[in-house]
Amino acid sequence: KWTTTVPDVAVASTSMPQQTNQVAAAPPPSAPAALPVERTRSPAIRRANSNVGKKEAPESKPTILLVDDDNTLRLLVKSRLEKDNSRVIDAGDGEEALEKFHKSRPDIVISDVFMPKMDGFELCRQIRKHDKRVPIVMLTSMNDVKDRIKGLDAGADDYIVK
């Protein structure tokens, strides 16, 4: 009589001499075959992993429409925003900004108030006629409470004093 020892299991037999073996358990016949790794990941994980080590596409950067008639200030702010990995579309007046808004559909609008052709308040009202959701920030030197209220009434989401 001999005993074969499998981890945590003892089996008795009468036909062979005593020996000790370790046996690897096989999966039950009803167990499904393993799926390839790529098929088990979600589409979002596959997309994220496919971009590992690649340079970020310009379309995936947040797009900012920056509007100011002061060319020096506009270029300074644009440069800083681009260093923070944003795509910046700039305009020097309200009419140009409205045209670029319709073409580019930015993620946020940052606008001065006093500009030629169309001021920032009117630009804000015109944008709100077409898009109620895009955030609009008024960036201006006007610090009066009445001006802040006017900007918020025009549809701006925030009002920052330069």
PyMOL commands that set and color helices and strands:
alter all, ss='L'
color gray80, all
select helices_A, chain A and resi 37-40+43-50+58-60+71-83+94-104+120-130+145-154
alter helices_A, ss='H'
color red, helices_A
select strands_A, chain A and resi 2-6+9-13+63-67+87-91+108-111+136-140+158-161
alter strands_A, ss='S'
color yellow, strands_A
deselect
rebuild
show_as cartoon
